[in-house]
Amino acid sequence: QVQLVESGGGLVQPGGSLRLSCATSGIIFSIYTMAWYRQAPGKQREWVATITSGSSTNYTDSVKGRFTISRDNAKNTVYLQMNSLKPEDTAVYYCYVGRLRSWGQGTQVTVSS
């Protein structure tokens, strides 16, 4: 049974940082491309970043230079380091395994002064 559990969200001031984690179980984590998505209130869910099994990364333009996706295969966990946060980054953040079409439950990130 695939399980994806996000954590690390919270309230942060503009310019601040957060690190999200997505702990997985029930999968051979190291072989899968992992992704982060987000959904802001009243908007469609959008792709944020991807990391392949070989640790190649890709980002949506709005987060390039501010967010970093990484993985720890020993811990079966994918991370999203978010720096220089902006109010428009406010959303529920989800991790996703595309090949399994599996989503986590999401973690809320709120950027506000």
C-alpha positions, 0 to 999 in steps of 0.5 A: 500500500502506497503512503505519502505523508507530507509535513513541514508546512506552516505560517511564515513571513514573506522572505522566510523559509520552510522545508517540506518533507514527504515520507513514503512507504510501500514503494521502492522509492529510489526508482521513482520520479517524485514531484511536488504540486501545489493548490492555492485557494480557488485555483487549479493544482499546479506542478512545482518541481520534479526530481528523477531517480537519478536526481535530475531536477526541474522547476516551474518558472515561478520558483526557480532560484528559490525552491530546491527539491531533493531526495534521500533514498535511504530515508524514502523521503523527498524534500522541498526547500523553499526560500524567499517565500512570497504571499503568492506561494501560499497553497496546499503542497502535495507530493506525487508519484506519477507512475503510481498516480499517488498523492499525499494528503497535503501540507498547508503553507501560508506566507503572510505578514 
